[in-house]
Amino acid sequence: MKKGICFILVLVIILLPGCSLNEDAPDSDAVKESDNISDNINDNINGNTNGNSEDVTANSKNDSDVKGVTAEKSNEVAESSAEAVKISIAITIYYQDKDRYLVPVTRRVPKHEGLARTAVTGLIDSAANREELSYYGLYPVLPKGTEILGINIKDRIAIIDFNNKVLDYADSDEESNIVASVVYTLTEFKTIDGVRILFNGYTKEKLKFGTNVSGVLTRKNILINNENRVNLDQGNNKVDVYYFKRANDNYIYLVPVSVICPEVHDSELPGVIIEYLCTNNKEALTSDLPEGTRIIESSLKGNLLTLNFNKALTNYGGNAREDGLLKQILYSMKQIEGAERIRILVEGESVELPEGTDISRDIAIPSGINDVIDKSYAN
């Protein structure tokens, strides 16, 4: 708990001064509160599909031993930050693991202006960030010394300006991860659809290993965790499918992997996603969907996406696998425009899954993912 409070104090001390800069911050409801499927899947299934943000009350206490701050100053900070940490908001940050897979992690920070800056600051390699993340098998993505010179959000485009330290990397994998992590972290906000990256106030056409950053970067033209490249060639299409990736002995995370695919009609997209979930060929990644699982048909009405599976979906055993395949389906379908809830059918029928999960009701697509760091502080 003490470590968690120190983390929040550091955020308050370091990040809040940035609020005075010219930044059009995302609306306070831009990122919903995190949902944890492992804990809440049954609540969602049983009709609790409320996706609204929920305020989180954080317990706080004075800590006069904060390094570099006098006891008197620490008390003042604790008193002033007590109100700030009463209400926290969820943001999702794309860290990386030792194998350089980008991992989305939902964090909780005090509610304040400038959340986009806060999110990207969390990606910068610093002693504090490394110490906090190492236990979870995660690492910062942006090089040491990286600074955000400015960030402005206008017409749903985030224009972010870095100093040249962000270019201090050694290979193409690092370059791809820097671009993808910034784009995906910022586009987690509902108010941001695309990102333009500047370097000391200037645009670059290409980075040193060939990544094109000259225009507006979006989830539609940027690949994530694709071993070949980060730019999607014009005329191609892609989907992001969610597999499991072990980061260390204690933590396994869901990670998105961009797969280049032919252009298909929107109604066929869920079927394409499920096919890729069942045909993973990467040794580092695993999927809990049974082999041969297919979607017979799908439909989107309002915000409800109905998926009618064949019987192969139920060819498994084990509670963990049941929970895992539901997570993969829900997160992978989140990219279907307009989908907020999922209804799962098997051969046209509402069923109970083999380990007892009742899926007869709609399931809300979670807003948070891999919510382990701040959850452990709260406990």
C-alpha positions as CSV (number, residue, x, y, z in Angstrom):
1,M,0.0,0.0,0.0
2,K,2.8,2.4,0.9
3,K,4.4,1.8,-2.5
4,G,1.1,2.6,-4.2
5,I,0.6,5.8,-2.2
6,C,4.2,6.9,-3.1
7,F,3.4,6.3,-6.8
8,I,0.3,8.5,-6.6
9,L,2.3,11.2,-4.8
10,V,4.9,11.2,-7.5
11,L,2.2,11.5,-10.1
12,V,0.7,14.5,-8.3
13,I,4.1,16.2,-7.8
14,I,5.4,15.6,-11.3
15,L,2.5,15.6,-13.6
16,L,0.0,18.1,-12.3
17,P,2.2,21.1,-13.2
18,G,1.9,20.1,-16.8
19,C,-1.8,20.9,-16.6
20,S,-0.9,24.6,-17.2
21,L,0.4,23.8,-20.6
22,N,-1.8,24.2,-23.7
23,E,-3.3,20.8,-23.8
24,D,-6.8,20.0,-24.8
25,A,-7.3,17.1,-22.3
26,P,-9.7,14.3,-23.1
27,D,-13.0,14.5,-21.4
28,S,-13.2,13.1,-17.9
29,D,-15.2,10.1,-19.2
30,A,-12.8,9.5,-22.0
31,V,-11.6,6.3,-20.4
32,K,-13.9,4.1,-18.4
33,E,-13.1,2.4,-15.2
34,S,-11.3,-0.9,-15.6
35,D,-13.2,-4.1,-15.5
36,N,-11.5,-7.4,-14.6
37,I,-13.1,-10.3,-16.4
38,S,-11.8,-12.9,-14.0
39,D,-13.6,-11.2,-11.1
40,N,-16.6,-9.8,-13.0
41,I,-17.5,-12.1,-15.9
42,N,-20.5,-13.5,-14.0
43,D,-21.7,-10.1,-13.0
44,N,-21.6,-9.0,-16.7
45,I,-23.4,-12.1,-17.8
46,N,-26.1,-11.7,-15.2
47,G,-27.1,-8.4,-16.6
48,N,-24.6,-6.0,-15.1
49,T,-23.7,-4.3,-18.3
50,N,-23.2,-0.8,-17.0
51,G,-20.1,0.5,-18.8
52,N,-20.1,4.0,-17.1
53,S,-17.0,5.2,-15.3
54,E,-17.0,4.6,-11.6
55,D,-15.2,6.7,-9.1
56,V,-12.6,4.8,-7.1
57,T,-11.9,6.0,-3.5
58,A,-8.3,5.6,-2.6
59,N,-7.1,5.4,1.0
60,S,-4.2,7.8,1.6
61,K,-2.0,8.8,4.6
62,N,0.8,11.3,5.2
63,D,4.3,10.0,4.5
64,S,7.1,12.2,5.7
65,D,9.8,9.9,4.4
66,V,9.4,10.6,0.7
67,K,12.9,10.9,-0.7
68,G,14.0,14.4,-1.5
69,V,11.1,16.1,0.3
70,T,11.2,17.5,3.8
71,A,8.8,16.2,6.4
72,E,7.0,19.6,6.4
73,K,6.8,19.7,2.6
74,S,5.7,16.0,2.5
75,N,2.8,16.8,4.9
76,E,1.7,19.7,2.7
77,V,1.8,17.5,-0.4
78,A,-0.1,14.7,1.4
79,E,-2.8,17.1,2.5
80,S,-3.1,18.7,-0.9
81,S,-3.0,15.4,-2.7
82,A,-5.5,13.7,-0.4
83,E,-8.4,15.3,-2.3
84,A,-6.8,14.6,-5.6
85,V,-6.5,10.9,-5.0
86,K,-10.1,10.5,-3.7
87,I,-11.2,10.2,-7.3
88,S,-9.2,8.1,-9.7
89,I,-9.7,7.4,-13.4
90,A,-8.5,4.6,-15.5
91,I,-6.0,4.9,-18.4
92,T,-4.5,2.2,-20.4
93,I,-0.7,2.2,-21.1
94,Y,1.1,0.0,-23.6
95,Y,4.3,-1.2,-21.8
96,Q,6.6,-4.0,-23.2
97,D,7.8,-7.3,-21.8
98,K,11.3,-8.9,-22.1
99,D,10.5,-10.3,-25.5
100,R,9.4,-6.8,-26.7
101,Y,5.7,-7.6,-26.9
102,L,3.6,-4.6,-26.2
103,V,1.3,-5.2,-23.3
104,P,-1.8,-3.0,-22.6
105,V,-2.2,-2.4,-18.8
106,T,-5.0,-0.4,-17.3
107,R,-3.7,2.0,-14.6
108,R,-5.5,4.2,-12.1
109,V,-4.4,7.8,-11.6
110,P,-5.8,10.8,-9.8
111,K,-8.5,12.5,-11.9
112,H,-7.0,15.7,-13.4
113,E,-6.5,17.6,-16.7
114,G,-3.8,16.3,-19.0
115,L,-4.5,12.6,-18.8
116,A,-3.0,12.1,-22.3
117,R,0.3,13.5,-21.1
118,T,0.2,11.4,-18.0
119,A,-0.4,8.2,-20.0
120,V,2.6,8.8,-22.3
121,T,4.8,9.9,-19.4
122,G,4.3,6.4,-18.0
123,L,6.0,5.0,-21.1
124,I,9.3,6.8,-20.4
125,D,12.3,4.8,-19.2
126,S,13.1,6.2,-15.7
127,A,14.3,4.6,-12.5
128,A,10.9,5.0,-10.9
129,N,9.0,3.5,-13.8
130,R,11.4,0.5,-14.1
131,E,11.3,-0.2,-10.4
132,E,7.5,-0.2,-10.3
133,L,7.1,-2.3,-13.4
134,S,9.8,-4.9,-13.0
135,Y,7.9,-7.2,-10.6
136,Y,5.1,-7.5,-13.2
137,G,7.5,-8.5,-16.0
138,L,7.0,-5.2,-17.8
139,Y,9.3,-2.4,-19.0
140,P,9.0,1.2,-20.2
141,V,9.1,1.7,-24.0
142,L,10.4,5.3,-24.6
143,P,14.2,5.8,-24.2
144,K,15.7,7.5,-21.1
145,G,15.7,11.2,-21.3
146,T,12.6,11.4,-23.4
147,E,10.6,14.5,-22.7
148,I,7.1,15.6,-23.9
149,L,7.6,19.2,-25.1
150,G,3.9,19.6,-25.8
151,I,0.7,17.8,-26.6
152,N,-2.5,19.2,-28.1
153,I,-5.7,17.5,-29.0
154,K,-7.8,19.0,-31.7
155,D,-10.4,17.5,-34.1
156,R,-9.8,14.1,-32.5
157,I,-6.1,14.2,-33.5
158,A,-3.4,14.2,-30.8
159,I,-0.3,16.2,-31.8
160,I,2.6,15.2,-29.5
161,D,6.0,16.8,-29.6
162,F,9.0,14.9,-28.2
163,N,12.6,16.0,-27.7
164,N,15.3,14.2,-29.7
165,K,16.0,11.7,-26.9
166,V,13.0,9.7,-28.1
167,L,15.2,8.8,-31.1
168,D,17.9,7.2,-28.9
169,Y,17.2,3.5,-29.8
170,A,19.3,0.8,-31.4
171,D,17.1,-1.3,-33.7
172,S,14.0,-1.6,-35.7
173,D,12.1,-3.5,-33.0
174,E,12.5,-0.6,-30.6
175,E,11.5,1.9,-33.3
176,S,8.3,-0.1,-34.0
177,N,7.4,-0.4,-30.4
178,I,7.9,3.3,-29.7
179,V,5.5,4.3,-32.5
180,A,2.9,1.6,-31.8
181,S,2.9,2.2,-28.0
182,V,2.4,5.9,-28.4
183,V,-0.3,5.5,-31.0
184,Y,-2.2,2.8,-29.1
185,T,-1.8,4.4,-25.7
186,L,-3.2,7.7,-27.0
187,T,-6.0,6.2,-29.0
188,E,-7.3,4.4,-25.9
189,F,-8.9,7.7,-25.2
190,K,-12.4,8.1,-26.7
191,T,-11.6,11.6,-27.8
192,I,-8.5,10.6,-29.8
193,D,-8.7,8.8,-33.2
194,G,-5.2,9.5,-34.5
195,V,-1.8,10.8,-33.6
196,R,0.8,13.0,-35.2
197,I,4.3,12.8,-33.8
198,L,6.7,15.8,-33.9
199,F,10.4,15.9,-32.9
200,N,11.5,19.2,-31.4
201,G,8.6,20.8,-33.2
202,Y,9.3,19.3,-36.6
203,T,7.8,16.4,-38.6
204,K,9.9,13.6,-39.9
205,E,8.9,11.6,-43.0
206,K,10.8,8.4,-41.9
207,L,12.7,7.3,-38.8
208,K,16.1,5.8,-39.1
209,F,14.9,2.2,-39.6
210,G,12.3,3.2,-42.1
211,T,9.1,3.7,-40.1
212,N,6.9,6.3,-41.8
213,V,5.7,8.9,-39.3
214,S,4.9,11.7,-41.7
215,G,1.1,11.7,-41.4
216,V,-1.7,10.9,-39.0
217,L,-1.1,7.5,-37.4
218,T,-4.1,5.5,-36.3
219,R,-5.0,1.9,-35.3
220,K,-6.1,1.4,-38.9
221,N,-2.6,2.0,-40.4
222,I,-0.3,1.0,-37.5
223,L,0.5,-2.6,-36.7
224,I,1.1,-3.8,-33.2
225,N,3.2,-6.8,-32.1
226,N,3.8,-7.6,-35.8
227,E,7.3,-9.0,-36.2
228,N,7.9,-7.6,-39.6
229,R,6.9,-3.9,-39.5
230,V,4.7,-1.2,-37.9
231,N,3.3,0.6,-41.0
232,L,0.4,-1.1,-42.8
233,D,0.8,-0.7,-46.6
234,Q,-1.8,1.3,-48.4
235,G,-4.5,-1.0,-49.7
236,N,-4.0,-3.7,-47.1
237,N,-6.3,-4.4,-44.1
238,K,-5.6,-5.7,-40.7
239,V,-7.3,-7.0,-37.5
240,D,-6.0,-7.1,-33.9
241,V,-6.4,-10.5,-32.3
242,Y,-5.8,-11.1,-28.6
243,Y,-3.5,-13.9,-27.5
244,F,-2.0,-14.8,-24.1
245,K,1.7,-14.0,-23.4
246,R,3.7,-15.0,-20.4
247,A,5.8,-12.1,-19.1
248,N,7.4,-13.9,-16.1
249,D,6.7,-16.7,-13.6
250,N,3.8,-14.7,-12.0
251,Y,2.0,-12.9,-14.8
252,I,0.4,-13.9,-18.1
253,Y,-1.1,-11.0,-20.1
254,L,-3.5,-10.6,-23.0
255,V,-1.7,-8.9,-25.9
256,P,-3.0,-7.6,-29.2
257,V,-1.3,-8.9,-32.4
258,S,-2.0,-7.2,-35.7
259,V,-2.6,-9.7,-38.6
260,I,-2.7,-8.5,-42.2
261,C,-5.8,-9.8,-43.9
262,P,-7.9,-9.4,-47.0
263,E,-10.6,-6.8,-47.1
264,V,-13.9,-8.3,-46.0
265,H,-17.4,-6.9,-45.4
266,D,-18.0,-5.7,-41.8
267,S,-20.4,-8.6,-41.2
268,E,-17.6,-11.1,-42.0
269,L,-15.0,-9.5,-39.7
270,P,-15.9,-11.4,-36.5
271,G,-15.5,-14.7,-38.4
272,V,-12.1,-13.7,-39.6
273,I,-11.0,-12.7,-36.1
274,I,-12.0,-16.1,-34.7
275,E,-10.2,-18.0,-37.4
276,Y,-7.0,-16.2,-36.5
277,L,-7.5,-16.8,-32.8
278,C,-7.6,-20.6,-33.6
279,T,-4.6,-20.6,-35.9
280,N,-1.9,-19.0,-33.8
281,N,1.6,-20.2,-35.0
282,K,3.8,-18.1,-32.7
283,E,5.5,-20.1,-30.0
284,A,5.5,-17.3,-27.4
285,L,1.7,-16.8,-27.7
286,T,-1.2,-19.1,-26.7
287,S,-4.9,-19.2,-27.4
288,D,-7.6,-20.9,-25.3
289,L,-10.1,-21.2,-28.2
290,P,-10.5,-24.9,-29.2
291,E,-9.2,-25.9,-32.7
292,G,-12.0,-25.8,-35.3
293,T,-14.0,-23.0,-33.6
294,R,-15.8,-21.0,-36.2
295,I,-18.6,-18.4,-36.3
296,I,-21.6,-19.6,-38.3
297,E,-23.0,-16.1,-38.5
298,S,-22.8,-12.7,-36.7
299,S,-25.0,-9.6,-36.5
300,L,-24.7,-6.1,-35.0
301,K,-27.9,-4.5,-33.9
302,G,-27.4,-1.2,-32.0
303,N,-24.5,-1.9,-29.7
304,L,-25.2,-5.6,-29.4
305,L,-22.9,-8.0,-31.4
306,T,-24.4,-11.5,-31.6
307,L,-22.0,-14.3,-32.4
308,N,-23.3,-17.7,-33.3
309,F,-20.6,-20.3,-32.9
310,N,-20.3,-23.9,-34.0
311,K,-20.1,-26.7,-31.4
312,A,-16.3,-26.7,-31.4
313,L,-16.4,-23.7,-29.1
314,T,-17.3,-26.0,-26.2
315,N,-14.6,-28.7,-26.9
316,Y,-12.4,-28.0,-23.9
317,G,-12.2,-28.5,-20.1
318,G,-11.0,-26.4,-17.2
319,N,-12.3,-23.2,-15.5
320,A,-9.2,-21.2,-16.5
321,R,-9.5,-22.1,-20.1
322,E,-13.2,-21.2,-20.1
323,D,-12.4,-17.8,-18.6
324,G,-9.5,-17.4,-21.0
325,L,-11.5,-18.0,-24.2
326,L,-14.2,-15.6,-23.1
327,K,-11.5,-12.9,-22.6
328,Q,-10.1,-13.5,-26.0
329,I,-13.4,-13.2,-27.7
330,L,-14.5,-10.1,-25.8
331,Y,-11.3,-8.1,-26.3
332,S,-10.9,-9.2,-29.9
333,M,-14.4,-8.1,-30.7
334,K,-13.9,-4.7,-29.1
335,Q,-12.5,-3.4,-32.5
336,I,-15.9,-4.0,-34.2
337,E,-17.2,-0.5,-34.6
338,G,-20.3,0.1,-32.4
339,A,-20.0,-3.1,-30.4
340,E,-20.3,-2.7,-26.7
341,R,-22.0,-6.0,-25.7
342,I,-21.6,-9.5,-26.9
343,R,-24.2,-12.3,-27.1
344,I,-22.8,-15.8,-27.5
345,L,-24.8,-18.6,-29.1
346,V,-23.8,-22.1,-29.9
347,E,-25.6,-23.6,-32.9
348,G,-28.2,-20.9,-32.5
349,E,-28.9,-21.7,-28.8
350,S,-28.1,-19.9,-25.5
351,V,-26.1,-22.4,-23.5
352,E,-24.1,-23.0,-20.4
353,L,-20.5,-23.5,-21.1
354,P,-18.8,-26.8,-20.0
355,E,-17.5,-25.4,-16.7
356,G,-20.8,-23.8,-15.8
357,T,-20.5,-20.2,-17.0
358,D,-24.0,-19.0,-17.9
359,I,-23.8,-17.1,-21.2
360,S,-27.5,-16.8,-21.8
361,R,-27.4,-13.0,-21.2
362,D,-25.4,-10.3,-22.9
363,I,-21.8,-9.7,-21.8
364,A,-20.4,-6.2,-21.6
365,I,-17.1,-5.7,-23.4
366,P,-14.6,-4.7,-20.6
367,S,-13.1,-1.2,-20.8
368,G,-9.9,-2.1,-18.9
369,I,-7.4,-4.9,-19.5
370,N,-4.6,-6.6,-17.6
371,D,-5.5,-4.6,-14.5
372,V,-2.9,-5.9,-12.1
373,I,-0.7,-3.1,-10.9
374,D,-3.0,-0.7,-9.1
375,K,-5.3,-3.5,-8.2
376,S,-2.5,-5.0,-6.1
377,Y,-2.0,-1.6,-4.4
378,A,-5.6,-1.4,-3.5
379,N,-5.5,-4.8,-1.9
